[in-house]
């Protein structure tokens, strides 16, 4: 029997009140809120998980 080859990739952030400035140029202060538009492209048969409402799905 061949061994299963499963690879997993994850990108996780935990940006404390002023840590976003280390990732992207921005006003990184708690009183300045920003709206982010994010597109996730992943292979079919895989699952993408986020903590926001899904707006659109396309194949």
mmCIF file of the N, C-alpha and C atoms, coordinates in Angstrom:
data_MODEL
# 
_entry.id   MODEL 
# 
loop_
_atom_site.group_PDB 
_atom_site.id 
_atom_site.type_symbol 
_atom_site.label_atom_id 
_atom_site.label_alt_id 
_atom_site.label_comp_id 
_atom_site.label_asym_id 
_atom_site.label_entity_id 
_atom_site.label_seq_id 
_atom_site.pdbx_PDB_ins_code 
_atom_site.Cartn_x 
_atom_site.Cartn_y 
_atom_site.Cartn_z 
_atom_site.occupancy 
_atom_site.B_iso_or_equiv 
_atom_site.pdbx_formal_charge 
_atom_site.auth_seq_id 
_atom_site.auth_comp_id 
_atom_site.auth_asym_id 
_atom_site.auth_atom_id 
_atom_site.pdbx_PDB_model_num 
ATOM 1   N N  . UNK A 1 1  ? 0.840   -1.175 0.000   1.00 0.00 ? 1  UNK A N  1 
ATOM 2   C CA . UNK A 1 1  ? 0.000   0.000  0.000   1.00 0.00 ? 1  UNK A CA 1 
ATOM 3   C C  . UNK A 1 1  ? 0.890   1.245  0.000   1.00 0.00 ? 1  UNK A C  1 
ATOM 4   N N  . UNK A 1 2  ? 0.580   2.195  -0.867  1.00 0.00 ? 2  UNK A N  1 
ATOM 5   C CA . UNK A 1 2  ? 1.344   3.431  -0.932  1.00 0.00 ? 2  UNK A CA 1 
ATOM 6   C C  . UNK A 1 2  ? 0.924   4.371  0.193   1.00 0.00 ? 2  UNK A C  1 
ATOM 7   N N  . UNK A 1 3  ? 1.886   5.089  0.771   1.00 0.00 ? 3  UNK A N  1 
ATOM 8   C CA . UNK A 1 3  ? 1.518   6.041  1.826   1.00 0.00 ? 3  UNK A CA 1 
ATOM 9   C C  . UNK A 1 3  ? 0.754   7.225  1.229   1.00 0.00 ? 3  UNK A C  1 
ATOM 10  N N  . UNK A 1 4  ? -0.169  7.760  2.000   1.00 0.00 ? 4  UNK A N  1 
ATOM 11  C CA . UNK A 1 4  ? -0.908  8.945  1.577   1.00 0.00 ? 4  UNK A CA 1 
ATOM 12  C C  . UNK A 1 4  ? 0.003   10.161 1.630   1.00 0.00 ? 4  UNK A C  1 
ATOM 13  N N  . UNK A 1 5  ? -0.068  10.970 0.613   1.00 0.00 ? 5  UNK A N  1 
ATOM 14  C CA . UNK A 1 5  ? 0.711   12.209 0.609   1.00 0.00 ? 5  UNK A CA 1 
ATOM 15  C C  . UNK A 1 5  ? -0.272  13.373 0.673   1.00 0.00 ? 5  UNK A C  1 
ATOM 16  N N  . UNK A 1 6  ? -0.422  13.904 1.838   1.00 0.00 ? 6  UNK A N  1 
ATOM 17  C CA . UNK A 1 6  ? -1.348  15.004 2.055   1.00 0.00 ? 6  UNK A CA 1 
ATOM 18  C C  . UNK A 1 6  ? -0.530  16.239 2.415   1.00 0.00 ? 6  UNK A C  1 
ATOM 19  N N  . UNK A 1 7  ? -0.710  17.290 1.661   1.00 0.00 ? 7  UNK A N  1 
ATOM 20  C CA . UNK A 1 7  ? -0.037  18.537 2.021   1.00 0.00 ? 7  UNK A CA 1 
ATOM 21  C C  . UNK A 1 7  ? -1.096  19.567 2.388   1.00 0.00 ? 7  UNK A C  1 
ATOM 22  N N  . UNK A 1 8  ? -0.784  20.361 3.364   1.00 0.00 ? 8  UNK A N  1 
ATOM 23  C CA . UNK A 1 8  ? -1.710  21.393 3.822   1.00 0.00 ? 8  UNK A CA 1 
ATOM 24  C C  . UNK A 1 8  ? -0.955  22.707 3.915   1.00 0.00 ? 8  UNK A C  1 
ATOM 25  N N  . UNK A 1 9  ? -1.613  23.754 3.520   1.00 0.00 ? 9  UNK A N  1 
ATOM 26  C CA . UNK A 1 9  ? -1.028  25.083 3.600   1.00 0.00 ? 9  UNK A CA 1 
ATOM 27  C C  . UNK A 1 9  ? -2.027  25.977 4.313   1.00 0.00 ? 9  UNK A C  1 
ATOM 28  N N  . UNK A 1 10 ? -1.540  26.804 5.201   1.00 0.00 ? 10 UNK A N  1 
ATOM 29  C CA . UNK A 1 10 ? -2.421  27.729 5.907   1.00 0.00 ? 10 UNK A CA 1 
ATOM 30  C C  . UNK A 1 10 ? -1.752  29.091 6.005   1.00 0.00 ? 10 UNK A C  1 
ATOM 31  N N  . UNK A 1 11 ? -2.536  30.123 5.885   1.00 0.00 ? 11 UNK A N  1 
ATOM 32  C CA . UNK A 1 11 ? -2.070  31.488 6.106   1.00 0.00 ? 11 UNK A CA 1 
ATOM 33  C C  . UNK A 1 11 ? -2.965  32.078 7.187   1.00 0.00 ? 11 UNK A C  1 
ATOM 34  N N  . UNK A 1 12 ? -2.384  32.397 8.305   1.00 0.00 ? 12 UNK A N  1 
ATOM 35  C CA . UNK A 1 12 ? -3.152  32.855 9.455   1.00 0.00 ? 12 UNK A CA 1 
ATOM 36  C C  . UNK A 1 12 ? -2.534  34.150 9.968   1.00 0.00 ? 12 UNK A C  1 
ATOM 37  N N  . UNK A 1 13 ? -3.365  35.090 10.356  1.00 0.00 ? 13 UNK A N  1 
ATOM 38  C CA . UNK A 1 13 ? -2.851  36.320 10.955  1.00 0.00 ? 13 UNK A CA 1 
ATOM 39  C C  . UNK A 1 13 ? -3.538  36.562 12.290  1.00 0.00 ? 13 UNK A C  1 
ATOM 40  N N  . UNK A 1 14 ? -2.823  37.196 13.155  1.00 0.00 ? 14 UNK A N  1 
ATOM 41  C CA . UNK A 1 14 ? -3.386  37.696 14.405  1.00 0.00 ? 14 UNK A CA 1 
ATOM 42  C C  . UNK A 1 14 ? -2.724  39.050 14.616  1.00 0.00 ? 14 UNK A C  1 
ATOM 43  N N  . UNK A 1 15 ? -3.291  40.054 13.981  1.00 0.00 ? 15 UNK A N  1 
ATOM 44  C CA . UNK A 1 15 ? -2.676  41.373 14.031  1.00 0.00 ? 15 UNK A CA 1 
ATOM 45  C C  . UNK A 1 15 ? -3.195  42.132 15.230  1.00 0.00 ? 15 UNK A C  1 
ATOM 46  N N  . UNK A 1 16 ? -2.322  42.298 16.171  1.00 0.00 ? 16 UNK A N  1 
ATOM 47  C CA . UNK A 1 16 ? -2.663  43.083 17.349  1.00 0.00 ? 16 UNK A CA 1 
ATOM 48  C C  . UNK A 1 16 ? -2.882  44.528 16.912  1.00 0.00 ? 16 UNK A C  1 
ATOM 49  N N  . UNK A 1 17 ? -3.307  45.406 17.801  1.00 0.00 ? 17 UNK A N  1 
ATOM 50  C CA . UNK A 1 17 ? -3.717  46.748 17.389  1.00 0.00 ? 17 UNK A CA 1 
ATOM 51  C C  . UNK A 1 17 ? -2.787  47.500 16.435  1.00 0.00 ? 17 UNK A C  1 
ATOM 52  N N  . UNK A 1 18 ? -1.491  47.289 16.502  1.00 0.00 ? 18 UNK A N  1 
ATOM 53  C CA . UNK A 1 18 ? -0.607  48.037 15.596  1.00 0.00 ? 18 UNK A CA 1 
ATOM 54  C C  . UNK A 1 18 ? 0.367   47.133 14.846  1.00 0.00 ? 18 UNK A C  1 
ATOM 55  N N  . UNK A 1 19 ? -0.017  45.923 14.524  1.00 0.00 ? 19 UNK A N  1 
ATOM 56  C CA . UNK A 1 19 ? 0.881   44.998 13.812  1.00 0.00 ? 19 UNK A CA 1 
ATOM 57  C C  . UNK A 1 19 ? 0.656   44.961 12.308  1.00 0.00 ? 19 UNK A C  1 
ATOM 58  N N  . UNK A 1 20 ? -0.454  45.471 11.808  1.00 0.00 ? 20 UNK A N  1 
ATOM 59  C CA . UNK A 1 20 ? -0.735  45.418 10.371  1.00 0.00 ? 20 UNK A CA 1 
ATOM 60  C C  . UNK A 1 20 ? 0.309   46.186 9.577   1.00 0.00 ? 20 UNK A C  1 
ATOM 61  N N  . UNK A 1 21 ? 0.891   47.220 10.146  1.00 0.00 ? 21 UNK A N  1 
ATOM 62  C CA . UNK A 1 21 ? 1.898   48.017 9.432   1.00 0.00 ? 21 UNK A CA 1 
ATOM 63  C C  . UNK A 1 21 ? 3.129   47.197 9.063   1.00 0.00 ? 21 UNK A C  1 
ATOM 64  N N  . UNK A 1 22 ? 3.307   46.045 9.684   1.00 0.00 ? 22 UNK A N  1 
ATOM 65  C CA . UNK A 1 22 ? 4.426   45.162 9.328   1.00 0.00 ? 22 UNK A CA 1 
ATOM 66  C C  . UNK A 1 22 ? 4.120   44.338 8.083   1.00 0.00 ? 22 UNK A C  1 
ATOM 67  N N  . UNK A 1 23 ? 2.842   44.290 7.680   1.00 0.00 ? 23 UNK A N  1 
ATOM 68  C CA . UNK A 1 23 ? 2.412   43.474 6.544   1.00 0.00 ? 23 UNK A CA 1 
ATOM 69  C C  . UNK A 1 23 ? 2.090   44.331 5.328   1.00 0.00 ? 23 UNK A C  1 
ATOM 70  N N  . UNK A 1 24 ? 1.330   45.392 5.507   1.00 0.00 ? 24 UNK A N  1 
ATOM 71  C CA . UNK A 1 24 ? 0.911   46.263 4.404   1.00 0.00 ? 24 UNK A CA 1 
ATOM 72  C C  . UNK A 1 24 ? 1.053   47.725 4.826   1.00 0.00 ? 24 UNK A C  1 
ATOM 73  N N  . UNK A 1 25 ? 1.310   48.608 3.864   1.00 0.00 ? 25 UNK A N  1 
ATOM 74  C CA . UNK A 1 25 ? 1.339   50.030 4.224   1.00 0.00 ? 25 UNK A CA 1 
ATOM 75  C C  . UNK A 1 25 ? -0.075  50.506 4.561   1.00 0.00 ? 25 UNK A C  1 
ATOM 76  N N  . UNK A 1 26 ? -0.264  51.045 5.744   1.00 0.00 ? 26 UNK A N  1 
ATOM 77  C CA . UNK A 1 26 ? -1.605  51.455 6.154   1.00 0.00 ? 26 UNK A CA 1 
ATOM 78  C C  . UNK A 1 26 ? -1.539  52.361 7.372   1.00 0.00 ? 26 UNK A C  1 
ATOM 79  N N  . UNK A 1 27 ? -2.666  53.026 7.672   1.00 0.00 ? 27 UNK A N  1 
ATOM 80  C CA . UNK A 1 27 ? -2.822  53.723 8.938   1.00 0.00 ? 27 UNK A CA 1 
ATOM 81  C C  . UNK A 1 27 ? -3.191  52.648 9.945   1.00 0.00 ? 27 UNK A C  1 
ATOM 82  N N  . UNK A 1 28 ? -2.258  52.264 10.748  1.00 0.00 ? 28 UNK A N  1 
ATOM 83  C CA . UNK A 1 28 ? -2.437  51.114 11.628  1.00 0.00 ? 28 UNK A CA 1 
ATOM 84  C C  . UNK A 1 28 ? -2.746  51.554 13.051  1.00 0.00 ? 28 UNK A C  1 
ATOM 85  N N  . UNK A 1 29 ? -3.892  52.140 13.223  1.00 0.00 ? 29 UNK A N  1 
ATOM 86  C CA . UNK A 1 29 ? -4.350  52.561 14.533  1.00 0.00 ? 29 UNK A CA 1 
ATOM 87  C C  . UNK A 1 29 ? -5.765  52.038 14.722  1.00 0.00 ? 29 UNK A C  1 
ATOM 88  N N  . UNK A 1 30 ? -6.103  51.563 15.918  1.00 0.00 ? 30 UNK A N  1 
ATOM 89  C CA . UNK A 1 30 ? -7.425  50.967 16.147  1.00 0.00 ? 30 UNK A CA 1 
ATOM 90  C C  . UNK A 1 30 ? -8.607  51.860 15.765  1.00 0.00 ? 30 UNK A C  1 
ATOM 91  N N  . UNK A 1 31 ? -8.459  53.182 15.873  1.00 0.00 ? 31 UNK A N  1 
ATOM 92  C CA . UNK A 1 31 ? -9.597  54.051 15.546  1.00 0.00 ? 31 UNK A CA 1 
ATOM 93  C C  . UNK A 1 31 ? -9.813  54.233 14.042  1.00 0.00 ? 31 UNK A C  1 
ATOM 94  N N  . UNK A 1 32 ? -8.858  53.805 13.216  1.00 0.00 ? 32 UNK A N  1 
ATOM 95  C CA . UNK A 1 32 ? -9.009  53.884 11.761  1.00 0.00 ? 32 UNK A CA 1 
ATOM 96  C C  . UNK A 1 32 ? -9.327  52.497 11.220  1.00 0.00 ? 32 UNK A C  1 
ATOM 97  N N  . UNK A 1 33 ? -10.563 52.278 10.858  1.00 0.00 ? 33 UNK A N  1 
ATOM 98  C CA . UNK A 1 33 ? -10.979 50.978 10.325  1.00 0.00 ? 33 UNK A CA 1 
ATOM 99  C C  . UNK A 1 33 ? -10.918 51.007 8.807   1.00 0.00 ? 33 UNK A C  1 
ATOM 100 N N  . UNK A 1 34 ? -10.555 49.902 8.209   1.00 0.00 ? 34 UNK A N  1 
ATOM 101 C CA . UNK A 1 34 ? -10.442 49.817 6.751   1.00 0.00 ? 34 UNK A CA 1 
ATOM 102 C C  . UNK A 1 34 ? -11.311 48.681 6.227   1.00 0.00 ? 34 UNK A C  1 
ATOM 103 N N  . UNK A 1 35 ? -11.715 48.802 4.975   1.00 0.00 ? 35 UNK A N  1 
ATOM 104 C CA . UNK A 1 35 ? -12.446 47.733 4.294   1.00 0.00 ? 35 UNK A CA 1 
ATOM 105 C C  . UNK A 1 35 ? -11.466 47.050 3.356   1.00 0.00 ? 35 UNK A C  1 
ATOM 106 N N  . UNK A 1 36 ? -11.368 45.745 3.470   1.00 0.00 ? 36 UNK A N  1 
ATOM 107 C CA . UNK A 1 36 ? -10.450 44.967 2.636   1.00 0.00 ? 36 UNK A CA 1 
ATOM 108 C C  . UNK A 1 36 ? -11.246 44.152 1.634   1.00 0.00 ? 36 UNK A C  1 
ATOM 109 N N  . UNK A 1 37 ? -10.800 44.154 0.402   1.00 0.00 ? 37 UNK A N  1 
ATOM 110 C CA . UNK A 1 37 ? -11.352 43.277 -0.626  1.00 0.00 ? 37 UNK A CA 1 
ATOM 111 C C  . UNK A 1 37 ? -10.313 42.201 -0.883  1.00 0.00 ? 37 UNK A C  1 
ATOM 112 N N  . UNK A 1 38 ? -10.665 40.967 -0.617  1.00 0.00 ? 38 UNK A N  1 
ATOM 113 C CA . UNK A 1 38 ? -9.724  39.856 -0.732  1.00 0.00 ? 38 UNK A CA 1 
ATOM 114 C C  . UNK A 1 38 ? -10.272 38.837 -1.716  1.00 0.00 ? 38 UNK A C  1 
ATOM 115 N N  . UNK A 1 39 ? -9.420  38.370 -2.606  1.00 0.00 ? 39 UNK A N  1 
ATOM 116 C CA . UNK A 1 39 ? -9.774  37.307 -3.535  1.00 0.00 ? 39 UNK A CA 1 
ATOM 117 C C  . UNK A 1 39 ? -8.933  36.088 -3.194  1.00 0.00 ? 39 UNK A C  1 
ATOM 118 N N  . UNK A 1 40 ? -9.586  34.961 -3.003  1.00 0.00 ? 40 UNK A N  1 
ATOM 119 C CA . UNK A 1 40 ? -8.879  33.713 -2.707  1.00 0.00 ? 40 UNK A CA 1 
ATOM 120 C C  . UNK A 1 40 ? -9.025  32.800 -3.911  1.00 0.00 ? 40 UNK A C  1 
ATOM 121 N N  . UNK A 1 41 ? -7.901  32.409 -4.470  1.00 0.00 ? 41 UNK A N  1 
ATOM 122 C CA . UNK A 1 41 ? -7.890  31.482 -5.601  1.00 0.00 ? 41 UNK A CA 1 
ATOM 123 C C  . UNK A 1 41 ? -7.260  30.186 -5.109  1.00 0.00 ? 41 UNK A C  1 
ATOM 124 N N  . UNK A 1 42 ? -7.993  29.090 -5.262  1.00 0.00 ? 42 UNK A N  1 
ATOM 125 C CA . UNK A 1 42 ? -7.468  27.810 -4.793  1.00 0.00 ? 42 UNK A CA 1 
ATOM 126 C C  . UNK A 1 42 ? -7.932  26.703 -5.725  1.00 0.00 ? 42 UNK A C  1 
ATOM 127 N N  . UNK A 1 43 ? -7.208  25.595 -5.752  1.00 0.00 ? 43 UNK A N  1 
ATOM 128 C CA . UNK A 1 43 ? -7.565  24.488 -6.651  1.00 0.00 ? 43 UNK A CA 1 
ATOM 129 C C  . UNK A 1 43 ? -8.910  23.871 -6.284  1.00 0.00 ? 43 UNK A C  1 
ATOM 130 N N  . UNK A 1 44 ? -9.629  23.391 -7.294  1.00 0.00 ? 44 UNK A N  1 
ATOM 131 C CA . UNK A 1 44 ? -10.881 22.692 -7.002  1.00 0.00 ? 44 UNK A CA 1 
ATOM 132 C C  . UNK A 1 44 ? -10.555 21.447 -6.188  1.00 0.00 ? 44 UNK A C  1 
ATOM 133 N N  . UNK A 1 45 ? -11.458 21.085 -5.318  1.00 0.00 ? 45 UNK A N  1 
ATOM 134 C CA . UNK A 1 45 ? -11.209 19.953 -4.432  1.00 0.00 ? 45 UNK A CA 1 
ATOM 135 C C  . UNK A 1 45 ? -10.566 20.368 -3.121  1.00 0.00 ? 45 UNK A C  1 
ATOM 136 N N  . UNK A 1 46 ? -10.232 21.663 -2.988  1.00 0.00 ? 46 UNK A N  1 
ATOM 137 C CA . UNK A 1 46 ? -9.685  22.166 -1.732  1.00 0.00 ? 46 UNK A CA 1 
ATOM 138 C C  . UNK A 1 46 ? -10.696 23.123 -1.115  1.00 0.00 ? 46 UNK A C  1 
ATOM 139 N N  . UNK A 1 47 ? -10.493 23.468 0.132   1.00 0.00 ? 47 UNK A N  1 
ATOM 140 C CA . UNK A 1 47 ? -11.416 24.333 0.848   1.00 0.00 ? 47 UNK A CA 1 
ATOM 141 C C  . UNK A 1 47 ? -10.705 25.596 1.295   1.00 0.00 ? 47 UNK A C  1 
ATOM 142 N N  . UNK A 1 48 ? -11.309 26.734 1.042   1.00 0.00 ? 48 UNK A N  1 
ATOM 143 C CA . UNK A 1 48 ? -10.804 28.015 1.538   1.00 0.00 ? 48 UNK A CA 1 
ATOM 144 C C  . UNK A 1 48 ? -11.722 28.465 2.666   1.00 0.00 ? 48 UNK A C  1 
ATOM 145 N N  . UNK A 1 49 ? -11.143 28.871 3.768   1.00 0.00 ? 49 UNK A N  1 
ATOM 146 C CA . UNK A 1 49 ? -11.919 29.273 4.941   1.00 0.00 ? 49 UNK A CA 1 
ATOM 147 C C  . UNK A 1 49 ? -11.522 30.695 5.323   1.00 0.00 ? 49 UNK A C  1 
ATOM 148 N N  . UNK A 1 50 ? -12.502 31.526 5.620   1.00 0.00 ? 50 UNK A N  1 
ATOM 149 C CA . UNK A 1 50 ? -12.248 32.899 6.053   1.00 0.00 ? 50 UNK A CA 1 
ATOM 150 C C  . UNK A 1 50 ? -13.242 33.263 7.145   1.00 0.00 ? 50 UNK A C  1 
ATOM 151 N N  . UNK A 1 51 ? -13.016 34.397 7.788   1.00 0.00 ? 51 UNK A N  1 
ATOM 152 C CA . UNK A 1 51 ? -13.920 34.807 8.862   1.00 0.00 ? 51 UNK A CA 1 
ATOM 153 C C  . UNK A 1 51 ? -14.864 35.924 8.415   1.00 0.00 ? 51 UNK A C  1 
ATOM 154 N N  . UNK A 1 52 ? -15.160 35.965 7.131   1.00 0.00 ? 52 UNK A N  1 
ATOM 155 C CA . UNK A 1 52 ? -16.081 36.969 6.597   1.00 0.00 ? 52 UNK A CA 1 
ATOM 156 C C  . UNK A 1 52 ? -17.101 36.296 5.687   1.00 0.00 ? 52 UNK A C  1 
ATOM 157 N N  . UNK A 1 53 ? -18.152 37.023 5.371   1.00 0.00 ? 53 UNK A N  1 
ATOM 158 C CA . UNK A 1 53 ? -19.204 36.485 4.518   1.00 0.00 ? 53 UNK A CA 1 
ATOM 159 C C  . UNK A 1 53 ? -18.689 36.305 3.088   1.00 0.00 ? 53 UNK A C  1 
ATOM 160 N N  . UNK A 1 54 ? -19.029 35.184 2.493   1.00 0.00 ? 54 UNK A N  1 
ATOM 161 C CA . UNK A 1 54 ? -18.678 34.905 1.101   1.00 0.00 ? 54 UNK A CA 1 
ATOM 162 C C  . UNK A 1 54 ? -19.579 35.740 0.202   1.00 0.00 ? 54 UNK A C  1 
ATOM 163 N N  . UNK A 1 55 ? -18.982 36.535 -0.679  1.00 0.00 ? 55 UNK A N  1 
ATOM 164 C CA . UNK A 1 55 ? -19.773 37.400 -1.549  1.00 0.00 ? 55 UNK A CA 1 
ATOM 165 C C  . UNK A 1 55 ? -20.016 36.805 -2.923  1.00 0.00 ? 55 UNK A C  1 
ATOM 166 N N  . UNK A 1 56 ? -19.059 36.047 -3.434  1.00 0.00 ? 56 UNK A N  1 
ATOM 167 C CA . UNK A 1 56 ? -19.175 35.537 -4.795  1.00 0.00 ? 56 UNK A CA 1 
ATOM 168 C C  . UNK A 1 56 ? -18.329 34.279 -4.947  1.00 0.00 ? 56 UNK A C  1 
ATOM 169 N N  . UNK A 1 57 ? -18.847 33.322 -5.712  1.00 0.00 ? 57 UNK A N  1 
ATOM 170 C CA . UNK A 1 57 ? -18.111 32.098 -6.021  1.00 0.00 ? 57 UNK A CA 1 
ATOM 171 C C  . UNK A 1 57 ? -18.076 31.952 -7.530  1.00 0.00 ? 57 UNK A C  1 
ATOM 172 N N  . UNK A 1 58 ? -16.910 31.664 -8.075  1.00 0.00 ? 58 UNK A N  1 
ATOM 173 C CA . UNK A 1 58 ? -16.806 31.415 -9.517  1.00 0.00 ? 58 UNK A CA 1 
ATOM 174 C C  . UNK A 1 58 ? -15.821 30.282 -9.749  1.00 0.00 ? 58 UNK A C  1 
ATOM 175 N N  . UNK A 1 59 ? -15.980 29.640 -10.882 1.00 0.00 ? 59 UNK A N  1 
ATOM 176 C CA . UNK A 1 59 ? -15.084 28.521 -11.207 1.00 0.00 ? 59 UNK A CA 1 
ATOM 177 C C  . UNK A 1 59 ? -14.328 28.804 -12.476 1.00 0.00 ? 59 UNK A C  1 
# 
